Amino acid sequence: MNKSNISWEIVLAGLAFIGIGIYLSNQDSSTPSSEASWQPNREAPSPPPAPSLPGAIVIDLDNLESLQNLENLKNIRNLKNFENLKDLEVELKNIDKLIEKHTQREQVEESLDKNLKQLEAELQKIEDTDFNVKLQNQKVYINKNYNVDESQWTEVSPGVYVFRKSFTTSDIESMDLNLGFGNINIVGSNGEVGEITLRATGDMEDPANFTKQLDIQKNLASPGASFRVASTNKSNISDRINLEATVMLPNATKIMANTSGGHINANNLNNIQNLQTSGGHITLTSIKGETVAKTDGGHITCDRISGNTLLSTGGGHIKVNNPSGSLTAKTGGGHIEIQNASGNVTAKTSGGNISTSVQEVNGPLKFFTSAGNVTLNLPKTIQADLDITGSSVNLSDTFDFSGNKNKGSISGRLNGGGQPVVVSCGYGNVSISTNR
């Protein structure tokens, strides 16, 4: 194990709780943090509230730069012990200096283990629940530990019920997860054992009758596994409780997940993912393969997603960092922001702005908005055929361009021509410049 890599692992393990804060800030608000600068034309619908902490989180150790500054978390109401966490983060930041003094691999691993345990203790201060924090394949896995019996609801604290089911995954190729209401967390791992945890909180006037109001149907022993939760007939339990499902299973499993009224958070998956919610946000991190993510009324946020990806929301914003492959992003009334794209991109919004930076082009780039602006940053050496229209269009003089420029349109070639670059603004301005 490389000593310098270990130092980064320890630092990032100490910063893992920042990822939790980012999750909470995204889920706890009806709009993303970047919305203020976007100045949307109309507000997106407010999704249902999220639980205090998700049941499972993965922090990618190779992506420190994506974690926001700790100061941004001061206003997160769920971080009760912020000052303690801040002190912990400062101490762990300096551990790389301490590691330089270590000469034996055993000493380095001992420091890593010690600080992961320290992180577990700090997480428990935030929420009265035991946590398990482990390092595997350059990722920190944070999971809640519930000491409950298998396949039955258990009251773990006043008003908090937990249902857990473990299962072997050797024969499972796909998982169909369906919640009549509530949030879904999906975490891919490299293990051979899967686990589904349900957590219910809220107004339960008759706890003894609680389990009779939820219908759980499960098939976890075939290639096509399924797990479904719904309210029983004539029950209004969905109006009185918050439900969260956390699923951990091999990252190569095909996933179909659907909820009628909550958020979806998926991490570390690499097969076929079909994720749909009627009223919540969707957050995707470290996703590969074929992905479809749709929400009727929430925002979509992605980081490091590759393959063939379709993102669609009826009334929210879309923000994507570091996509590769083929990306299509559509929203009925929000803004689209795409950063550091590699591959081909199609973005369409009926009433918002589009901001995109492209690092590498492997296919067409197409952007459409009826009543917004488009800002596009391209490689200086891109070989492209331009078809640009808008109320006003501007192309940087740093490009090697040949063709026609007018106030409302540009057509021609960059560096001799190549991939199509199409931009259409009904009532907006277009600005195209080179990457810095």
C-alpha positions in Angstrom: 0.0 0.0 0.0 1.4 3.3 -1.1 2.2 5.6 1.9 1.1 8.8 0.1 -2.2 7.2 -0.9 -2.9 6.2 2.7 -2.4 9.9 3.7 -5.1 10.9 1.3 -7.4 8.1 2.5 -7.1 9.3 6.1 -7.7 12.9 5.2 -10.7 12.0 3.1 -12.1 9.7 5.7 -12.0 12.6 8.1 -13.9 14.7 5.5 -16.5 12.1 4.8 -19.0 13.8 7.0 -18.8 16.8 4.7 -20.3 14.5 2.0 -23.2 13.8 4.5 -23.7 17.5 5.0 -23.8 18.1 1.2 -26.4 15.3 0.9 -28.5 16.9 3.6 -28.2 20.4 2.1 -29.3 19.1 -1.3 -32.1 17.0 0.1 -33.3 19.4 2.8 -33.9 22.3 0.4 -36.4 22.6 -2.4 -33.7 24.2 -4.6 -30.0 23.5 -5.2 -27.4 25.8 -3.8 -26.4 27.1 -7.2 -30.0 28.3 -7.9 -29.4 31.8 -6.6 -26.9 32.5 -9.3 -29.1 31.0 -12.0 -32.1 33.2 -11.2 -34.8 30.8 -12.5 -37.7 31.9 -14.5 -40.1 30.0 -12.2 -39.8 28.0 -9.1 -39.6 24.2 -9.1 -42.1 22.3 -6.9 -41.0 21.6 -3.3 -40.3 17.9 -2.7 -41.1 16.0 0.5 -38.7 16.4 3.4 -35.7 13.9 3.7 -34.8 11.9 6.9 -32.0 13.3 9.1 -29.3 11.0 7.7 -29.5 8.4 4.9 -29.0 4.8 5.9 -25.9 4.4 3.7 -23.4 6.8 2.1 -20.3 6.2 0.0 -17.6 8.8 -0.2 -15.2 8.4 -3.1 -11.6 9.0 -2.0 -10.6 10.0 -5.5 -12.9 13.0 -5.6 -12.0 15.3 -2.7 -12.3 18.4 -4.9 -16.1 17.9 -5.2 -16.7 18.2 -1.4 -17.8 21.7 -0.5 -16.0 23.8 2.1 -16.8 22.9 5.6 -18.0 26.4 6.3 -20.9 25.9 4.0 -22.4 23.4 6.5 -22.8 25.8 9.4 -26.5 26.3 8.7 -27.3 22.6 8.3 -29.6 22.1 11.3 -29.0 18.4 11.5 -25.3 18.8 12.4 -25.8 19.3 16.1 -22.1 19.1 17.0 -20.6 21.2 14.2 -17.8 22.6 16.3 -16.7 19.2 17.3 -16.8 18.0 13.7 -14.8 21.1 12.6 -12.1 20.3 15.2 -12.0 16.7 14.0 -11.6 17.8 10.4 -8.7 20.2 11.3 -6.9 17.4 13.1 -7.4 15.0 10.3 -6.2 17.4 7.7 -2.8 17.5 9.4 -2.5 13.7 9.6 -0.6 13.6 6.3 2.3 15.3 8.0 2.1 12.7 10.8 2.2 9.9 8.3 5.4 11.2 6.8 7.0 10.2 10.1 5.8 6.6 9.9 8.3 4.2 8.4 6.3 1.0 8.8 3.1 0.0 6.9 1.6 -1.3 10.1 1.8 2.2 11.7 0.1 3.8 8.7 -2.8 1.3 8.7 -3.1 1.7 12.5 -3.6 5.5 12.0 -6.2 4.9 9.3 -8.2 2.5 11.4 -8.0 4.8 14.4 -9.4 7.8 12.5 -12.2 5.8 10.9 -13.3 4.8 14.3 -13.1 8.4 15.4 -15.4 9.3 12.5 -17.8 6.6 13.6 -18.0 8.2 17.1 -18.5 11.7 15.7 -21.3 10.5 13.4 -23.1 9.0 16.4 -23.1 12.4 18.1 -25.0 13.8 15.2 -27.7 11.1 15.3 -28.3 8.6 18.1 -27.5 5.6 16.0 -24.5 3.3 15.7 -22.5 3.7 12.5 -20.1 1.4 10.7 -17.4 3.1 8.7 -15.1 1.0 6.5 -12.6 1.5 3.7 -12.9 -0.6 0.6 -11.5 0.0 -2.9 -10.7 3.6 -2.4 -14.1 4.4 -1.0 -15.4 5.1 2.5 -18.6 3.3 3.2 -20.8 4.7 6.0 -23.7 2.5 7.1 -26.1 2.7 10.0 -26.1 -0.3 12.3 -29.5 -1.4 13.7 -29.6 -4.2 16.2 -32.9 -5.7 15.1 -34.3 -9.1 14.2 -34.5 -10.1 10.5 -37.7 -9.5 8.6 -39.7 -7.8 11.3 -40.4 -4.3 12.4 -38.5 -3.2 15.5 -38.9 0.0 17.5 -35.3 1.1 17.9 -36.2 4.4 19.6 -39.4 6.2 20.4 -41.3 6.6 17.2 -38.6 5.1 15.0 -39.2 1.7 13.5 -36.7 -0.4 11.5 -37.1 -3.4 9.2 -34.1 -5.2 7.9 -33.6 -8.1 5.5 -30.3 -9.7 4.5 -29.9 -11.9 1.5 -27.3 -13.6 -0.7 -26.7 -12.1 -4.1 -24.9 -14.8 -6.0 -28.0 -15.7 -8.0 -29.5 -12.2 -8.3 -29.0 -10.4 -11.6 -31.5 -7.6 -11.2 -33.5 -5.8 -8.5 -37.0 -4.2 -8.8 -37.5 -1.9 -5.9 -40.8 -0.1 -5.5 -42.0 2.2 -2.8 -45.5 3.5 -2.7 -44.0 6.5 -0.8 -40.7 7.5 0.8 -37.0 8.0 -0.1 -34.7 5.4 -1.7 -31.0 5.0 -1.1 -29.1 2.6 -3.4 -25.5 1.7 -2.7 -23.4 -0.6 -4.8 -20.6 -2.7 -3.2 -18.3 -5.5 -4.0 -19.7 -7.9 -1.5 -21.8 -11.1 -1.9 -24.4 -10.3 0.7 -27.2 -7.7 0.1 -29.3 -5.9 2.7 -32.5 -3.9 2.6 -33.3 -1.6 5.5 -36.6 0.3 6.0 -36.7 3.1 8.5 -40.0 4.7 9.4 -40.5 7.8 11.6 -43.4 10.1 12.3 -46.9 10.1 13.8 -47.7 6.6 15.0 -50.5 6.9 17.5 -50.9 3.2 17.7 -47.4 1.6 17.3 -48.9 -1.9 17.9 -50.9 -1.5 14.7 -48.1 0.1 12.7 -46.8 -3.0 10.9 -50.3 -3.9 9.8 -50.6 -0.7 7.7 -47.6 -1.5 5.5 -47.6 -4.3 2.9 -44.1 -5.7 2.2 -43.7 -8.1 -0.7 -40.3 -9.6 -1.3 -38.6 -12.1 -3.7 -34.9 -12.2 -3.0 -34.0 -15.6 -4.2 -34.2 -15.5 -8.0 -32.3 -13.8 -10.9 -35.0 -11.2 -11.0 -35.4 -10.1 -7.4 -38.0 -7.7 -6.2 -38.9 -5.8 -3.0 -42.1 -3.7 -2.8 -43.6 -1.6 0.0 -47.1 0.0 -0.1 -49.8 1.1 2.3 -52.5 -1.5 3.0 -56.0 -0.9 1.7 -57.7 2.1 3.3 -54.6 3.0 5.3 -53.4 6.6 5.4 -50.1 5.7 6.9 -48.2 7.5 4.0 -49.7 10.8 5.3 -48.3 10.3 8.8 -44.9 8.8 8.5 -41.6 9.3 6.7 -40.3 6.1 5.1 -36.7 5.5 3.9 -35.4 2.4 2.1 -31.7 1.7 1.9 -30.5 -1.1 -0.4 -27.0 -2.4 -0.5 -26.1 -4.9 -3.2 -23.4 -5.7 -5.8 -22.7 -2.8 -8.1 -23.1 -4.9 -11.2 -26.8 -5.6 -10.4 -29.4 -4.2 -12.8 -31.6 -1.8 -10.8 -35.1 -0.6 -11.3 -36.3 1.7 -8.5 -39.5 3.7 -8.3 -41.1 5.8 -5.5 -44.3 7.8 -5.7 -43.3 10.5 -3.3 -39.6 10.8 -2.3 -36.0 11.3 -3.2 -33.7 8.8 -4.9 -30.0 8.7 -4.0 -27.8 6.1 -5.9 -24.1 5.6 -5.6 -21.4 3.3 -7.1 -23.5 1.4 -9.7 -22.3 0.1 -13.1 -25.0 -1.8 -15.0 -28.4 -0.7 -16.1 -30.2 1.8 -13.8 -33.8 2.9 -14.2 -34.7 5.3 -11.4 -38.0 7.2 -11.2 -39.8 9.4 -8.7 -43.0 11.3 -8.9 -42.1 14.1 -6.5 -38.5 14.2 -5.3 -34.9 14.9 -6.2 -32.5 12.4 -7.8 -28.8 12.4 -6.8 -26.4 10.1 -8.7 -22.7 9.6 -7.9 -20.1 7.3 -9.5 -22.6 5.7 -12.0 -21.6 3.7 -15.1 -23.5 1.8 -17.8 -27.0 2.6 -19.0 -28.9 5.1 -16.8 -32.4 6.5 -17.0 -33.3 9.0 -14.2 -36.7 10.7 -14.2 -38.6 12.9 -11.8 -41.8 14.7 -12.3 -41.1 17.6 -10.0 -37.5 17.6 -8.5 -33.9 18.5 -9.3 -31.3 16.0 -10.7 -27.7 16.2 -9.5 -25.0 13.9 -10.9 -21.3 13.5 -10.3 -19.1 11.2 -12.4 -21.6 9.5 -14.5 -20.6 7.6 -17.6 -22.1 5.5 -20.4 -25.5 6.2 -22.0 -27.4 8.6 -19.7 -30.9 10.1 -19.9 -31.9 12.7 -17.2 -35.4 14.1 -17.3 -37.4 16.3 -14.9 -40.7 18.0 -15.4 -40.0 21.1 -13.4 -36.6 21.1 -11.8 -32.9 22.0 -12.5 -30.3 19.5 -13.7 -26.7 19.8 -12.7 -24.0 17.3 -13.9 -20.3 17.2 -13.1 -17.8 15.1 -15.0 -20.1 13.2 -17.3 -18.7 11.0 -20.1 -20.3 9.0 -22.9 -23.7 10.0 -24.2 -25.7 12.4 -22.0 -29.2 13.7 -22.6 -30.7 16.2 -20.1 -34.2 17.5 -20.4 -36.3 19.7 -18.1 -39.7 21.3 -18.6 -38.9 24.5 -16.6 -35.5 24.6 -15.1 -31.8 25.3 -15.8 -29.2 22.9 -17.0 -25.6 23.1 -15.9 -23.0 20.6 -17.3 -19.4 20.8 -16.3 -16.3 19.0 -17.7 -18.2 16.8 -20.2 -16.5 14.2 -22.4 -18.5 12.6 -25.2 -21.7 13.9 -26.8 -24.3 16.0 -25.1 -28.0 16.9 -25.7 -29.6 19.5 -23.4 -33.1 20.8 -23.7 -35.2 23.1 -21.5 -38.4 25.0 -22.1 -37.8 27.9 -19.8 -34.3 28.0 -18.4 -30.6 28.7 -19.1 -28.0 26.2 -20.3 -24.4 26.3 -19.2 -22.0 23.7 -20.4 -18.2 23.1 -20.5 -16.9 20.4 -22.8 -13.4 18.9 -22.4 -13.5 16.2 -25.1 -16.0 15.8 -28.0 -16.9 12.3 -29.3 -20.3 13.1 -30.8 -22.8 15.8 -31.5 -23.4 18.7 -29.1 -27.0 20.0 -29.1 -28.6 22.6 -26.9 -32.2 23.9 -27.0 -34.0 26.5 -24.9 -37.2 28.4 -25.6 -36.7 31.3 -23.3 -33.1 31.2 -21.8 -29.5 31.8 -22.5 -26.8 29.3 -23.6 -23.2 29.6 -22.4 -20.9 27.0 -24.1 -17.2 26.5 -23.4 -15.4 24.3 -26.0 -11.8 23.1 -26.5 -9.9 25.5 -28.7 -8.9 22.7 -31.1 -12.4 21.3 -31.5 -13.3 20.3 -35.1 -17.0 21.1 -35.5 -19.8 22.3 -37.8 -21.7 25.1 -36.2 -25.4 25.8 -36.5 -26.2 28.5 -33.9 -29.3 30.7 -33.6 -30.6 33.1 -30.9 -31.6 36.6 -30.2 -27.9 37.5 -30.0 -25.0 35.1 -30.7 -21.3 35.5 -29.9 -18.4 33.3 -30.9 -14.9 34.0 -29.4 -12.3 35.2 -31.8 -9.8 32.6 -30.3 -11.4 29.9 -32.4 -10.2 29.1 -36.0 -13.6 29.8 -37.6 -14.7 29.9 -41.2 -18.2 30.7 -42.2 -21.0 33.3 -41.7 -21.6 35.4 -38.5 -24.7 37.5 -38.0 -26.3 39.0 -35.0 -28.8 36.2 -34.5 -27.0 33.3 -36.2 -23.7 31.6 -36.9 -23.0 28.9 -39.4 -19.6 27.5 -40.4 -16.7 25.4 -39.3 -14.3 25.3 -36.4 -10.8 24.0 -37.3 -12.0 22.6 -40.6 -15.3 21.1 -39.4 -16.3 17.8 -37.8 -18.9 17.1 -35.1 -22.2 19.0 -35.2 -22.7 21.7 -32.6 -26.2 23.0 -32.6 -27.6 25.7 -30.4 -31.2 27.1 -30.6 -32.5 29.8 -28.4 -36.0 31.1 -29.0 -35.6 34.3 -26.9 -32.1 34.1 -25.5 -28.5 34.9 -26.1 -25.7 32.5 -27.0 -22.1 32.8 -26.0 -19.4 30.3 -27.2 -15.9 30.6 -25.9 -12.8 28.4 -25.4 -12.1 26.5 -22.2 -9.7 28.2 -19.9 
